[in-house]
Amino acid sequence: MKRPGEILQSLLQSFDGDSVLLKIKDYLKVAGTQLVYGVLLLFFAHKRSDTPTWAKRMVLGSLAYVLAPIDLIPDLSPFLGFTDDLGVLMFGLVSIAGYINEEVKVNAKTQLNKWFGKVDPNDLTALEEKIGISYPERQNENQ
């Protein structure tokens, strides 16, 4: 039986350095885009006048935790350090999903495109599906 280090070494030998870096770059770009989109969804849901106070407090708590310099798991530890931030962000998004309407999504996507240029809509749809705010069956009915 191979040791984990031997397995990793054989995997690394099957990839050249540039292709591994390109895969990492693509993965981090999608993950970063989804993270910022999630934060923007919270922000624009908070700005809605019909979002109730409890949901606005949930948004503020989630954003404060994600943006705070103090963490349960320090962000300095690679990958692991951001898992608590992502967990809190996802909890906040799922908790207020009922107040993320089409206007909130459009505002978040517009801001995201201003900051990062053209963003792949499929990357954003993946996050929407995870938090339950994507309704493909409704889109199919309208066509």
Order of alpha helices (4+ residues) and beta strands (2+ residues): alpha-alpha-alpha-alpha-alpha-alpha-alpha
